[in-house]
Amino acid sequence: MIVCGMYMYLYVCAVVASSTAVSDPAGARRLGNASIGVSIAGIVVIIVIIIISVVVAGSSSSCNYTYNGKCYRHRDYYYSYCSGVESYSGYCYYN
């Protein structure tokens, strides 16, 4: 049964279950099990997406240059100012 009415200046309709819905316990049990299965599958999909995101993000931070045992993504030859780490060979390492 559908019930409609005004609620805080909005016209709202809601579905109300009738008493016949309770008369099919086997069907209700199947729907409950299906609901649990879909919920578990959704949680598994979310966990898999998070794991894939972490793996992809971790692999994208590549180490292009190393200096004094540390990893840097960029290296430029500096003339007067270096915003990163200056090397003795005249390079500036930074991320």
C-alpha positions as CSV (number, residue, x, y, z in Angstrom):
1,M,0.0,0.0,0.0
2,I,1.3,3.5,-0.9
3,V,0.7,6.3,1.6
4,C,1.2,9.9,0.5
5,G,1.0,13.2,2.4
6,M,2.5,16.6,3.1
7,Y,5.5,16.8,5.3
8,M,7.3,20.1,5.9
9,Y,6.1,21.6,2.6
10,L,7.1,18.4,0.7
11,Y,4.7,15.9,-0.8
12,V,6.1,12.5,0.4
13,C,5.0,9.0,-0.5
14,A,6.0,5.9,1.3
15,V,5.4,2.2,0.7
16,V,3.8,0.4,3.6
17,A,4.1,-3.3,3.9
18,S,0.9,-5.2,4.2
19,S,0.3,-8.2,6.4
20,T,0.6,-10.6,3.5
21,A,4.4,-10.0,3.3
22,V,4.8,-12.0,6.6
23,S,2.9,-14.9,5.2
24,D,5.9,-16.1,3.1
25,P,8.7,-16.9,5.6
26,A,10.7,-18.9,3.0
27,G,10.7,-16.0,0.6
28,A,11.6,-13.6,3.4
29,R,14.5,-15.9,4.3
30,R,15.7,-16.1,0.7
31,L,15.6,-12.3,0.4
32,G,17.4,-11.9,3.7
33,N,20.2,-14.3,2.6
34,A,20.4,-12.6,-0.8
35,S,20.7,-9.2,1.0
36,I,23.5,-10.6,3.2
37,G,25.3,-12.0,0.2
38,V,25.1,-8.7,-1.7
39,S,26.4,-6.8,1.3
40,I,29.3,-9.1,1.7
41,A,30.1,-8.9,-2.0
42,G,30.0,-5.1,-1.8
43,I,32.4,-5.0,1.1
44,V,34.8,-7.3,-0.7
45,V,34.6,-5.1,-3.8
46,I,35.4,-2.0,-1.8
47,I,38.3,-3.7,-0.1
48,V,39.7,-4.9,-3.4
49,I,39.4,-1.3,-4.8
50,I,41.3,0.1,-1.8
51,I,44.1,-2.5,-2.1
52,I,44.5,-1.8,-5.9
53,S,44.6,1.9,-5.2
54,V,47.3,1.5,-2.6
55,V,49.4,-0.7,-4.9
56,V,49.0,1.7,-7.8
57,A,49.8,4.7,-5.7
58,G,52.9,3.0,-4.2
59,S,54.2,2.0,-7.6
60,S,53.7,5.5,-9.1
61,S,56.3,7.1,-6.7
62,S,59.3,5.9,-8.7
63,C,62.9,6.6,-7.7
64,N,64.5,8.3,-10.7
65,Y,67.7,9.4,-8.9
66,T,69.5,8.4,-5.8
67,Y,72.0,10.6,-3.8
68,N,73.5,9.7,-0.5
69,G,71.2,6.7,-0.2
70,K,68.0,8.7,-0.6
71,C,65.5,8.5,-3.5
72,Y,64.6,11.6,-5.5
73,R,62.3,12.1,-8.5
74,H,64.0,15.1,-10.0
75,R,67.5,16.3,-10.6
76,D,68.6,19.6,-12.1
77,Y,71.9,21.3,-12.6
78,Y,71.9,24.3,-10.3
79,Y,73.7,27.6,-10.9
80,S,73.0,29.7,-7.8
81,Y,69.9,28.4,-6.0
82,C,68.7,24.9,-5.1
83,S,65.4,24.2,-3.4
84,G,66.3,20.6,-2.7
85,V,69.6,18.8,-1.8
86,E,72.8,20.1,-3.4
87,S,75.4,17.6,-4.5
88,Y,79.1,18.1,-4.8
89,S,78.9,17.6,-8.5
90,G,76.6,20.6,-9.1
91,Y,73.2,18.8,-9.2
92,C,70.1,19.7,-7.2
93,Y,68.0,16.7,-6.1
94,Y,64.3,17.2,-5.1
95,N,60.9,15.5,-5.2
